Structure formats: C-alpha cells, structure tokens
C-alpha cells in the first residue's frame, strides 16, 4: 500500500512542470502559514498584555483619557 507521501509524489509527477511549480509554491505558503504565530498564540504567551486588554475593555468610558500620552 502506498503511503500518503508516495501518493502525493505520484500525482505530482503526473502534472506538467508549470503545475508542479504552482504546487511547490502552495506547499511553501502552507509551511509559512503553519509556522506563523496567531494573535491567540501570542496573547496566551504574554499574560500581561492579555490582562491589559481585558482591563482596558472593562474600563468605563468616563475613566478613559481623551488624548494619549504618546
């Protein structure tokens, strides 16, 4: 029985070279996407930032500054 990788290679070999290049570009895109940290991942690793956002959302509007210090 063929493994998934063997099946992919067989299908890829049956494509014209221009299509193989497109498949390769797509693989690189998926690889980059898989290695990209999501906002949720970032916040789960940075509890202080996450808490600051929660605190900000829970602050009544009349307690908010009209202009930023920076």
GIURSUL-V708601 format. One record per pair of residues at least 4 apart in sequence whose C-alpha atoms are under 6 Angstrom apart, sorted by sequence separation. I is the first residue (numbers start at 1). J is the second residue. D is the distance in whole Angstrom. If there is no record, write none. Layout:
BEGIN
i:j:d
I:J:D
I:J:D
END
This chain:
BEGIN
i:j:d
2:6:6
9:13:6
15:19:6
37:41:6
43:50:5
END
